[in-house]
Amino acid sequence: MAITSVGIGSGMDINGIVSALVGAESAPKTAKFDVDEGKYNAQISAVGSLKSAISEFQTTLKDLTDPNTFLTQKSSLSKSTYLSASVDETAVAGSYQLQVKQLAESQKIGSVSVSDSSAALGEGNINIDVNGEHFDIEVAADDSLEAVMNKINTSENNTGVTATIINGDNGPQLIMTSTETGVDNQITVTGSDTDGGTGISDTFTMTELSAAKDAIITIDDIEVTSSSNTVENAITGVTFTLKEADLDETTVLKVEPNTSGVKSQINTFVESYNTLMTTINGLSGYNADTRQAGILQGDALPRSMQSQLRGMISNSYDTPSQALTLASIGVTTTLEGTLEVNDSILDSALESGLSDISALFSTEETGLAFKLDSFADSYVQAGGILDARDETIDNQLSRLTDTREQFALKMAAYESRLFKQYNAMDLVVGSLNSQSSQLQERLNSLPGVVSNNE
C-alpha cells in the first residue's frame, strides 16, 4: 500500500476512499472463496465419514464370508457333575449316552523311610524313568533326602516327576508322583552307590503308594480308554473333561447346530448396515426439522452407493435347495432403507435351513457377503473410488488457493493504481488551489479594489 495521508492539496481522505473502493471490489469475491473453501473442506470430511462407515461395515462381513461361521455346533449336557464337553466345527449333530467309569490318575511311589530328612545319604546315582524317558540325579556324599528332592524338582532333564517329602510315623519318605496321568506314565527308579555303601540303593528301593490309572468312559455302551481326564475326539469334534466317576449315573450329551451364534452374526450385520445407510442418508439427505441439507446432497456418489447396496440386499441368491433373499429369512427393508429382523421367521429359517443360509451369505464370489465385501473394497481400497474423490477435492482446493493468490495480486495492483490516480488528482487540485490564491491576492492588490474581507 502506498504511504499517503489526507490529501494535502485537495483535503480528501485518499486512504479511506481507496480502501472503500478496494473493499467493494474484493469483498464479494473473497466471500465466495471462503464459501467454496468451507464447502470443499466439508466434502473432504464427508468422504472421510463415508470411508470410515464402509470400513466398519466391511469388518462385520468377514465372518459371514466364512462358511465355518455357519457350521459351528453347540453342546449341552443333562448334568455337569461328572464331565464337561466342548465342540469344534467338525462336530456332528447327535445325542449320546455317557458314563464315567473311572478317572485317570497319576502313579505315586515312595522311598524307604529315613531317620532324618536332613542327614547325609551317601554318594551315588538315582536313575528315574517315566514311560521310557529317563534322567539321572547325582547324589553327593553330603546330600540329604531334602537335597535329592530339590535336585529332582529343579533338574532341567526331568521327564515328568515331582518329588516331595512326607514325614510319616516311620520317618520321612521321598514321594515321587508322575506329572501325567495314565498307566503309560509309570515311574521306575534305580538307585546305585558309588562310595561302597548301600545308602542310596537301599533308600531308593521304591514302593507303589498309588497305582496309575487310565480314564474309562462309555459312549452309548462303547468303552473308551484315555490316559488323561481330557478325552479328545472320542466323538468327532467333541472334547470331554472328566470330573467324577460313577457307574450308576448316565449323562446325556446333545450336539446341535449353534443357530444362536449365527443369528447373532446376522443381527450384527443388520446393525452395521443400518449404521452405514444412516451415515449416507445424513450426508446426502435433507433434515426438515433443522432445515439443513447434507453436505453431499445432490451428489451422485452417495446415490450410487445406496443404489448398489439396495440392489444387493434385495437380490435373490442361489443355495443348494432354493433361491433365497434376505426377506425370505426374516430380514426386510424398511421405508427408510434400513433393515429390520423378524426374530420368529429368522429362527425358523435357521432351524430348517442353516446350510442354505450359509450358502446365501458365504458362497465364494456369488454370496451376499462376498458381493457386499467386493462393493466395500471398491470404495475403501487404496486408489479406490473414495480416494479418487478425495484427490478431486484436493485439486479443487489447490486451484482455489491459486485463484486466491492471483486475485490478491490483482487487488494489490488495483489499489496501487487508485493511489496513483488519487494522488495525481490531489496534486492537480492542490496546484489549482494555489493558483486561485495567488490570483486573489493580485486582484486584492489592484488600486480601487475593495477586498471582500473588508
C-alpha positions as CSV (number, residue, x, y, z in Angstrom):
1,M,0.0,0.0,0.0
2,A,1.3,3.5,-0.9
3,I,2.2,5.7,2.0
4,T,-0.1,8.7,2.0
5,S,-2.3,10.7,4.3
6,V,-5.3,13.1,3.9
7,G,-4.9,14.8,0.5
8,I,-2.6,17.8,1.1
9,G,-3.8,19.5,-2.0
10,S,-7.5,18.5,-2.0
11,G,-8.2,17.8,1.6
12,M,-9.7,14.4,0.6
13,D,-9.3,11.2,2.7
14,I,-7.5,9.3,0.0
15,N,-6.7,6.3,2.3
16,G,-10.4,5.9,3.1
17,I,-11.6,6.3,-0.4
18,V,-9.1,3.7,-1.8
19,S,-9.8,1.3,1.0
20,A,-13.6,1.5,0.3
21,L,-13.2,1.0,-3.4
22,V,-10.8,-2.0,-3.0
23,G,-13.1,-3.5,-0.4
24,A,-16.2,-3.1,-2.6
25,E,-14.3,-4.8,-5.4
26,S,-12.8,-7.7,-3.4
27,A,-15.4,-8.5,-0.7
28,P,-17.9,-10.5,-2.9
29,K,-15.1,-12.5,-4.4
30,T,-13.4,-13.1,-1.1
31,A,-16.7,-14.2,0.4
32,K,-17.1,-16.7,-2.4
33,F,-13.6,-18.0,-1.9
34,D,-14.4,-18.6,1.8
35,V,-17.7,-20.3,1.0
36,D,-16.0,-22.6,-1.6
37,E,-13.2,-23.4,0.7
38,G,-15.6,-24.3,3.5
39,K,-17.6,-26.5,1.1
40,Y,-14.5,-28.4,-0.1
41,N,-13.3,-29.0,3.5
42,A,-16.8,-30.2,4.5
43,Q,-16.8,-32.5,1.5
44,I,-13.4,-34.0,2.5
45,S,-14.8,-34.6,6.0
46,A,-17.9,-36.2,4.5
47,V,-15.8,-38.5,2.3
48,G,-13.8,-39.5,5.4
49,S,-17.0,-40.3,7.3
50,L,-18.2,-42.5,4.4
51,K,-14.9,-44.3,4.2
52,S,-14.9,-45.0,8.0
53,A,-18.6,-46.2,7.9
54,I,-17.9,-48.5,4.9
55,S,-14.7,-49.9,6.5
56,E,-16.6,-50.7,9.7
57,F,-19.3,-52.4,7.7
58,Q,-16.8,-54.4,5.8
59,T,-15.3,-55.7,9.1
60,T,-18.7,-57.2,10.0
61,L,-18.7,-59.1,6.7
62,K,-15.6,-61.1,7.4
63,D,-17.3,-63.8,9.5
64,L,-20.2,-64.0,7.1
65,T,-17.9,-64.8,4.2
66,D,-16.5,-67.8,6.1
67,P,-18.6,-71.0,5.8
68,N,-17.3,-72.2,9.2
69,T,-19.3,-69.4,10.8
70,F,-22.5,-71.4,9.8
71,L,-21.0,-74.8,10.7
72,T,-20.5,-74.2,14.4
73,Q,-22.1,-76.6,16.8
74,K,-23.0,-76.3,20.4
75,S,-23.2,-78.9,23.1
76,S,-25.4,-79.4,26.1
77,L,-25.3,-81.9,29.0
78,S,-28.2,-83.2,31.0
79,K,-25.9,-82.7,34.1
80,S,-22.5,-81.3,34.6
81,T,-21.5,-83.2,37.7
82,Y,-19.4,-85.9,36.0
83,L,-17.9,-84.2,32.9
84,S,-18.0,-81.1,30.7
85,A,-17.9,-81.0,26.9
86,S,-16.8,-78.6,24.2
87,V,-17.2,-78.9,20.5
88,D,-15.5,-77.6,17.4
89,E,-16.6,-77.0,13.8
90,T,-16.1,-80.7,12.9
91,A,-18.7,-82.0,15.4
92,V,-21.8,-83.6,14.0
93,A,-25.2,-83.2,15.5
94,G,-26.4,-86.1,17.6
95,S,-27.4,-87.4,21.1
96,Y,-25.2,-89.6,23.2
97,Q,-25.4,-91.6,26.5
98,L,-22.3,-91.2,28.6
99,Q,-21.0,-92.8,31.8
100,V,-17.7,-92.0,33.6
101,K,-16.5,-95.4,34.9
102,Q,-13.0,-94.3,36.1
103,L,-10.9,-91.2,36.3
104,A,-7.3,-91.2,35.1
105,E,-4.8,-91.0,38.0
106,S,-1.0,-90.5,38.3
107,Q,1.2,-93.1,39.9
108,K,2.8,-92.3,43.3
109,I,5.8,-94.2,44.7
110,G,7.6,-93.8,48.0
111,S,11.2,-94.3,49.2
112,V,12.2,-96.2,52.3
113,S,11.8,-94.1,55.4
114,V,14.9,-92.4,56.9
115,S,15.5,-91.2,60.4
116,D,16.3,-87.6,59.4
117,S,15.5,-85.8,56.1
118,S,18.4,-83.5,56.5
119,A,21.0,-86.3,57.2
120,A,23.5,-87.3,54.5
121,L,22.5,-90.3,52.5
122,G,25.9,-91.2,50.9
123,E,27.3,-90.8,47.5
124,G,25.6,-92.3,44.5
125,N,23.2,-92.0,41.5
126,I,19.4,-92.2,41.0
127,N,18.0,-93.1,37.6
128,I,14.4,-92.1,37.1
129,D,12.4,-93.4,34.1
130,V,8.9,-92.3,33.1
131,N,7.4,-94.1,30.1
132,G,10.8,-94.9,28.6
133,E,12.3,-91.5,29.1
134,H,14.8,-91.2,31.9
135,F,17.1,-88.8,33.7
136,D,19.8,-89.1,36.4
137,I,20.3,-87.4,39.7
138,E,23.9,-87.3,41.0
139,V,23.9,-87.6,44.8
140,A,26.9,-86.0,46.6
141,A,28.3,-87.6,49.8
142,D,26.7,-84.9,52.0
143,D,23.3,-84.7,50.2
144,S,20.2,-85.3,52.3
145,L,16.8,-86.5,51.3
146,E,15.7,-82.8,51.1
147,A,18.7,-82.1,48.8
148,V,17.6,-85.0,46.5
149,M,14.1,-83.7,46.4
150,N,15.3,-80.3,45.3
151,K,17.6,-81.8,42.7
152,I,14.7,-83.8,41.2
153,N,12.3,-80.9,41.0
154,T,14.8,-78.4,39.5
155,S,16.5,-80.8,37.1
156,E,16.5,-79.5,33.5
157,N,16.3,-83.1,32.3
158,N,13.2,-84.0,34.4
159,T,11.0,-86.2,32.2
160,G,7.8,-85.8,34.3
161,V,8.2,-86.4,38.0
162,T,7.6,-84.2,41.1
163,A,9.1,-85.0,44.4
164,T,8.0,-84.1,48.0
165,I,8.7,-85.4,51.5
166,I,6.0,-86.8,53.8
167,N,7.0,-87.1,57.4
168,G,5.2,-90.3,58.4
169,D,5.2,-92.2,61.7
170,N,8.1,-94.3,60.4
171,G,10.1,-91.3,59.4
172,P,10.5,-89.1,56.4
173,Q,9.8,-90.6,52.9
174,L,10.5,-89.1,49.5
175,I,7.3,-89.4,47.4
176,M,7.5,-89.2,43.6
177,T,4.4,-88.5,41.5
178,S,4.1,-88.7,37.8
179,T,3.1,-85.3,36.3
180,E,1.0,-87.1,33.7
181,T,-1.9,-89.5,34.4
182,G,-2.4,-92.9,32.9
183,V,-0.8,-96.4,33.0
184,D,1.7,-95.4,30.3
185,N,3.3,-92.8,32.7
186,Q,4.6,-95.1,35.4
187,I,7.8,-94.3,37.3
188,T,10.8,-96.7,37.6
189,V,13.6,-95.7,40.0
190,T,17.0,-97.3,40.3
191,G,19.5,-96.2,43.0
192,S,23.2,-97.1,42.9
193,D,26.0,-96.3,45.3
194,T,29.5,-95.1,44.3
195,D,31.0,-95.0,47.8
196,G,30.9,-98.6,48.6
197,G,27.9,-98.2,50.9
198,T,24.2,-99.0,50.4
199,G,22.6,-95.8,51.4
200,I,21.3,-94.8,48.0
201,S,20.3,-98.2,46.7
202,D,18.5,-99.1,49.9
203,T,16.7,-95.8,50.4
204,F,15.5,-95.7,46.8
205,T,14.0,-99.1,46.7
206,M,10.6,-97.7,45.9
207,T,7.1,-98.9,46.9
208,E,4.0,-98.1,44.9
209,L,1.6,-96.0,47.0
210,S,-1.0,-95.2,44.3
211,A,-1.3,-97.0,41.0
212,A,-1.6,-95.2,37.7
213,K,-5.0,-95.5,36.1
214,D,-6.4,-94.7,32.7
215,A,-9.7,-92.9,32.4
216,I,-12.6,-95.0,31.2
217,I,-15.9,-93.7,29.8
218,T,-18.6,-95.4,27.9
219,I,-20.4,-93.7,25.0
220,D,-23.6,-95.5,24.0
221,D,-22.2,-98.6,25.8
222,I,-18.9,-98.4,23.8
223,E,-15.9,-98.2,26.2
224,V,-13.3,-95.6,25.6
225,T,-10.0,-95.5,27.5
226,S,-7.8,-92.4,27.8
227,S,-4.5,-91.8,29.7
228,S,-5.9,-88.3,30.5
229,N,-9.1,-86.9,32.0
230,T,-9.2,-84.7,28.9
231,V,-10.7,-87.0,26.3
232,E,-10.4,-85.7,22.7
233,N,-12.3,-86.9,19.6
234,A,-13.8,-90.0,21.3
235,I,-16.7,-88.4,19.4
236,T,-15.7,-86.4,16.3
237,G,-15.1,-82.8,17.2
238,V,-16.0,-83.2,20.9
239,T,-13.6,-82.8,23.8
240,F,-14.6,-84.2,27.3
241,T,-13.2,-83.1,30.6
242,L,-13.9,-85.7,33.2
243,K,-14.7,-84.6,36.8
244,E,-16.1,-87.6,38.7
245,A,-16.7,-91.3,38.2
246,D,-20.0,-93.1,39.0
247,L,-21.0,-96.3,37.3
248,D,-24.7,-95.7,38.2
249,E,-25.0,-92.3,36.6
250,T,-25.7,-91.5,33.0
251,T,-25.2,-88.1,31.4
252,V,-26.9,-87.2,28.0
253,L,-24.8,-85.2,25.6
254,K,-26.6,-83.3,22.8
255,V,-24.7,-81.8,19.9
256,E,-26.7,-79.4,17.6
257,P,-26.2,-76.5,15.3
258,N,-25.3,-73.3,17.0
259,T,-28.1,-71.3,15.4
260,S,-27.9,-68.6,18.2
261,G,-24.4,-67.8,17.2
262,V,-25.3,-67.5,13.5
263,K,-28.3,-65.3,14.5
264,S,-26.0,-63.0,16.5
265,Q,-23.8,-62.6,13.4
266,I,-26.8,-61.7,11.2
267,N,-28.0,-59.2,13.8
268,T,-24.5,-57.6,13.9
269,F,-24.6,-57.4,10.1
270,V,-28.0,-55.7,10.1
271,E,-26.9,-53.2,12.7
272,S,-23.7,-52.3,10.8
273,Y,-25.7,-52.0,7.5
274,N,-28.1,-49.6,9.2
275,T,-25.3,-47.5,10.5
276,L,-23.8,-47.2,7.1
277,M,-27.2,-46.3,5.5
278,T,-27.8,-43.7,8.2
279,T,-24.5,-42.2,7.6
280,I,-25.1,-42.0,3.8
281,N,-28.6,-40.5,4.4
282,G,-27.3,-37.9,6.8
283,L,-24.7,-36.8,4.3
284,S,-26.9,-36.7,1.2
285,G,-30.4,-36.0,2.6
286,Y,-32.4,-33.1,3.9
287,N,-33.4,-32.7,7.5
288,A,-36.8,-31.0,7.5
289,D,-36.7,-30.3,11.3
290,T,-33.4,-28.4,11.1
291,R,-33.8,-27.3,7.5
292,Q,-30.3,-28.4,6.9
293,A,-29.2,-30.2,3.7
294,G,-26.4,-32.8,3.9
295,I,-23.1,-31.7,2.5
296,L,-23.3,-34.3,-0.3
297,Q,-27.0,-33.6,-1.2
298,G,-27.4,-33.9,-4.9
299,D,-24.0,-35.7,-5.3
300,A,-24.0,-38.8,-7.5
301,L,-21.6,-40.6,-5.2
302,P,-23.9,-41.4,-2.3
303,R,-26.8,-42.1,-4.6
304,S,-24.7,-44.7,-6.5
305,M,-23.7,-46.3,-3.2
306,Q,-27.3,-46.5,-2.0
307,S,-28.5,-47.9,-5.3
308,Q,-25.8,-50.6,-5.3
309,L,-26.5,-51.6,-1.7
310,R,-30.2,-51.8,-2.1
311,G,-29.8,-53.9,-5.2
312,M,-27.6,-56.4,-3.5
313,I,-29.8,-56.5,-0.4
314,S,-33.0,-57.2,-2.4
315,N,-31.5,-59.7,-4.9
316,S,-32.0,-63.5,-4.6
317,Y,-29.1,-65.8,-4.2
318,D,-28.8,-69.5,-5.2
319,T,-28.4,-72.1,-2.5
320,P,-28.3,-75.9,-2.6
321,S,-32.1,-76.3,-2.4
322,Q,-33.6,-73.0,-3.4
323,A,-33.1,-69.3,-4.2
324,L,-33.1,-67.2,-1.1
325,T,-33.5,-63.5,-0.3
326,L,-32.8,-61.7,2.9
327,A,-36.6,-61.1,3.2
328,S,-37.3,-64.9,3.0
329,I,-35.2,-65.5,6.2
330,G,-36.8,-62.6,8.1
331,V,-34.5,-59.6,7.2
332,T,-36.6,-57.0,5.5
333,T,-36.1,-53.4,4.3
334,T,-37.9,-50.5,6.0
335,L,-39.3,-47.4,4.3
336,E,-36.2,-45.5,5.4
337,G,-34.0,-48.0,3.6
338,T,-32.6,-49.7,6.7
339,L,-33.0,-53.4,7.7
340,E,-35.1,-55.0,10.4
341,V,-35.2,-58.6,11.7
342,N,-38.3,-60.7,12.3
343,D,-37.0,-63.0,15.0
344,S,-39.6,-65.7,14.6
345,I,-39.0,-66.0,10.8
346,L,-35.3,-66.0,11.2
347,D,-35.3,-68.6,14.0
348,S,-37.5,-70.9,11.9
349,A,-35.2,-70.4,8.8
350,L,-32.1,-71.2,10.9
351,E,-33.7,-74.3,12.3
352,S,-34.8,-75.7,9.0
353,G,-32.2,-74.5,6.5
354,L,-28.9,-73.5,8.1
355,S,-26.9,-74.8,5.1
356,D,-29.0,-72.7,2.7
357,I,-28.5,-69.6,4.8
358,S,-24.7,-70.4,4.8
359,A,-24.8,-70.5,1.0
360,L,-26.8,-67.3,0.8
361,F,-24.1,-65.4,2.6
362,S,-20.8,-67.3,2.2
363,T,-20.8,-68.8,-1.3
364,E,-17.5,-67.7,-2.7
365,E,-17.7,-64.8,-5.2
366,T,-21.5,-65.1,-5.6
367,G,-22.8,-65.0,-2.0
368,L,-24.3,-61.8,-0.5
369,A,-21.4,-61.3,2.0
370,F,-18.9,-61.6,-0.8
371,K,-20.8,-59.2,-3.1
372,L,-21.0,-56.6,-0.3
373,D,-17.3,-57.1,0.6
374,S,-16.3,-56.5,-3.0
375,F,-18.6,-53.4,-3.1
376,A,-17.0,-52.1,0.1
377,D,-13.5,-52.8,-1.2
378,S,-14.0,-50.9,-4.4
379,Y,-14.7,-47.8,-2.3
380,V,-12.2,-48.0,0.5
381,Q,-9.1,-49.7,-1.0
382,A,-6.1,-47.6,-1.8
383,G,-6.7,-45.9,-5.1
384,G,-10.4,-46.7,-4.9
385,I,-13.5,-44.6,-5.5
386,L,-13.3,-42.6,-2.3
387,D,-9.5,-42.0,-2.7
388,A,-10.3,-40.7,-6.2
389,R,-12.9,-38.3,-4.8
390,D,-10.5,-37.1,-2.2
391,E,-8.0,-36.4,-4.9
392,T,-10.5,-34.4,-6.9
393,I,-11.5,-32.3,-3.9
394,D,-7.8,-31.7,-3.1
395,N,-7.2,-30.5,-6.6
396,Q,-10.2,-28.1,-6.3
397,L,-8.8,-26.7,-3.1
398,S,-5.4,-26.3,-4.7
399,R,-6.9,-24.4,-7.7
400,L,-8.9,-22.3,-5.2
401,T,-5.7,-21.4,-3.4
402,D,-4.0,-20.4,-6.7
403,T,-7.0,-18.3,-7.6
404,R,-7.0,-16.6,-4.2
405,E,-3.3,-15.7,-4.7
406,Q,-3.9,-14.4,-8.2
407,F,-6.9,-12.3,-7.1
408,A,-4.8,-10.9,-4.2
409,L,-2.2,-9.7,-6.7
410,K,-4.9,-8.2,-8.9
411,M,-6.3,-6.3,-5.9
412,A,-2.9,-5.1,-4.9
413,A,-2.3,-3.7,-8.4
414,Y,-5.8,-2.1,-8.3
415,E,-5.1,-0.5,-5.0
416,S,-1.7,0.8,-6.3
417,R,-3.4,2.2,-9.4
418,L,-6.1,4.0,-7.3
419,F,-3.5,5.6,-5.1
420,K,-1.6,6.9,-8.1
421,Q,-4.7,8.3,-9.7
422,Y,-6.0,10.0,-6.5
423,N,-2.5,11.3,-5.6
424,A,-2.2,12.8,-9.1
425,M,-5.6,14.3,-8.8
426,D,-4.6,15.7,-5.4
427,L,-1.6,17.4,-6.9
428,V,-3.7,19.0,-9.7
429,V,-6.3,20.2,-7.2
430,G,-3.6,21.5,-4.9
431,S,-2.0,23.3,-7.8
432,L,-5.3,24.9,-8.8
433,N,-6.0,26.0,-5.3
434,S,-2.5,27.6,-5.1
435,Q,-3.1,29.4,-8.4
436,S,-6.5,30.6,-7.2
437,S,-5.0,32.0,-4.0
438,Q,-2.3,33.9,-5.9
439,L,-4.8,35.4,-8.3
440,Q,-7.0,36.5,-5.5
441,E,-4.0,38.2,-3.8
442,R,-3.1,40.0,-7.0
443,L,-6.7,41.2,-7.5
444,N,-6.8,42.4,-4.0
445,S,-3.7,44.5,-4.6
446,L,-5.1,46.5,-7.5
447,P,-6.0,50.2,-6.8
448,G,-9.6,50.8,-6.2
449,V,-10.4,47.2,-5.5
450,V,-12.1,46.6,-2.2
451,S,-11.3,43.3,-0.6
452,N,-14.3,41.0,0.3
453,N,-12.7,40.6,3.7
454,E,-13.2,44.2,4.4
